[in-house]
Amino acid sequence: MRGASGVEAGRPSIGAAAVLPAVVLPAVVLVAATLLTLVGSWIPSYWNDEAATLRLARLPLPELLAFAQQKDAVHVAYALLMHGWIAVAGESELAVRAPSALAVGVAAAGVLVLLRSLGRPRAALAAAVVFVLLPRTSFSGTEARSSALATALVVWAAVLIVRAARDGGALRWVAFVAVAGLANLVFLYDALVLPAFVLLAVLVAERRRAAVVAGLLGAALSIGVASPVLLAAAGQSGQIGWLRSQPVNAYTVVVESFFGAAWWLAALAVAVLAVAALRGRRVRSPLVLVLAVWLLLPAAVLLVGTALIEPMFTPRYLGLSSPALAMLLGLALDSWRRATAGVLVGALAVAALPALVLMRTETGKPAGQDLRALARTVRDGALPGDAFLLGDSGTVSLRPRIALAAYPAAFAGLDDVALERSYATTGTYSDVLLEGDALRSALAGERRVWAAAPATDPGAFDWLAEEGFTAGGATTVPTATVTLWQR
């Protein structure tokens, strides 16, 4: 039986959801989603954004906080987490990405718990599976960035506001404010889903007017929790200047935001939603409308802001709406018989598989970047005391010098001949490097120099010939060419 809100009461559970106790199934989903996301996560090299995470997390705590205050306040919460984590777990790709994989598991369990608490147990299980299959989810779960953690916090904030609105109690509302506030701290744009959460509270509450007041107050307080970061970030808008180069079109918004390059998976998902909507009113309910707000409002705000104020959009920012898309698909699948729903879930899994596998290859990160191959080439060929020059021009995210930030151990014992001042002293993610005559003077005492030029400018260090160096064999790696120059 379904009430006017579309939230079911007394509907018999189906399949596994009817058998497993309330805590066991979410735990199974958490573990399974974590492990599935973790598999192969160590294969790709670090890429530019992960190198930035490592640079910030490696700083001593006072320097980390000072750097964040000056340059990158929006990432301070995640950087503090990773500062402690890498001190314990080390900097291997598996270790550094493991917290994100765990966050995906926590988010998937939250999706299950949320829809079950709204009386849709079979839809809940389907939604949790779909959530893990989404390429956006898998990408965020296999990189050392805050996206997966932010999404997990958003999902559990939704769970908590439903319980607070339904069952009452000051502690439940405090828990919601705390988790939603932490979500906002980790990713400021998480605040864009708060209107949907207020609607969720109204959906389940017996006293709707009180739920509106409490929901709005809780949302406001959660933003207040993040206000120190919000105020600091307001003066750091230059940090997202790179968004000016991000294409904003139907493909990047509708497809890439959730499905990566898997347009065929996007087409299948849209077809499932459209056919389910046409089949009957089981998927046309207030709950669907609330989830649609969660899905669409963040995109609308970012797109309008981009059009009227300044660039705000990049596809991965909409990862916070991925749970809503997964739950809408779960509700759509629940409108079919169990066997048909199972076939459709299988079809979605098959369609998602190529994207999930591709992002777990050595060149699976954006632009096929393989900083590890670059670092390994230098490490394996260098002799103690050799110098290196890593290209620092061209597209910022593809510069060879990022390899030093990602894999500093590979360059241990070598002379960073161009370094004038470290990034830790500049308040940016870039070192200050010697140029022109100053660099030529620094090279005076060098006999062997490993030079990594961007793939777009393989002759960037040909001027070394004027200094008496002769180019030896060159090794081409994705996005760079590494050459040993000797004299």
Secondary structure as GFF3:
##gff-version 3
##sequence-region A 1 487
A	DSSP	alpha_helix	16	19	.	.	.	ID=ss1
A	DSSP	alpha_helix	24	38	.	.	.	ID=ss2
A	DSSP	alpha_helix	48	58	.	.	.	ID=ss3
A	DSSP	alpha_helix	61	70	.	.	.	ID=ss4
A	DSSP	three_ten_helix	73	75	.	.	.	ID=ss5
A	DSSP	alpha_helix	76	89	.	.	.	ID=ss6
A	DSSP	alpha_helix	93	117	.	.	.	ID=ss7
A	DSSP	alpha_helix	121	133	.	.	.	ID=ss8
A	DSSP	alpha_helix	135	141	.	.	.	ID=ss9
A	DSSP	alpha_helix	147	167	.	.	.	ID=ss10
A	DSSP	alpha_helix	170	186	.	.	.	ID=ss11
A	DSSP	three_ten_helix	188	193	.	.	.	ID=ss12
A	DSSP	alpha_helix	194	204	.	.	.	ID=ss13
A	DSSP	alpha_helix	208	225	.	.	.	ID=ss14
A	DSSP	alpha_helix	227	234	.	.	.	ID=ss15
A	DSSP	three_ten_helix	237	245	.	.	.	ID=ss16
A	DSSP	alpha_helix	250	250	.	.	.	ID=ss17
A	DSSP	pi_helix	251	256	.	.	.	ID=ss18
A	DSSP	alpha_helix	257	259	.	.	.	ID=ss19
A	DSSP	alpha_helix	263	279	.	.	.	ID=ss20
A	DSSP	three_ten_helix	281	283	.	.	.	ID=ss21
A	DSSP	alpha_helix	286	308	.	.	.	ID=ss22
A	DSSP	three_ten_helix	315	321	.	.	.	ID=ss23
A	DSSP	alpha_helix	322	333	.	.	.	ID=ss24
A	DSSP	alpha_helix	338	358	.	.	.	ID=ss25
A	DSSP	three_ten_helix	366	368	.	.	.	ID=ss26
A	DSSP	alpha_helix	371	381	.	.	.	ID=ss27
A	DSSP	beta_strand	387	390	.	.	.	ID=ss28
A	DSSP	three_ten_helix	396	398	.	.	.	ID=ss29
A	DSSP	alpha_helix	402	406	.	.	.	ID=ss30
A	DSSP	three_ten_helix	408	411	.	.	.	ID=ss31
A	DSSP	beta_strand	415	416	.	.	.	ID=ss32
A	DSSP	beta_strand	419	421	.	.	.	ID=ss33
A	DSSP	three_ten_helix	423	425	.	.	.	ID=ss34
A	DSSP	beta_strand	432	433	.	.	.	ID=ss35
A	DSSP	alpha_helix	436	442	.	.	.	ID=ss36
A	DSSP	three_ten_helix	443	445	.	.	.	ID=ss37
A	DSSP	beta_strand	448	454	.	.	.	ID=ss38
A	DSSP	three_ten_helix	462	467	.	.	.	ID=ss39
A	DSSP	beta_strand	470	477	.	.	.	ID=ss40
A	DSSP	beta_strand	480	486	.	.	.	ID=ss41
###
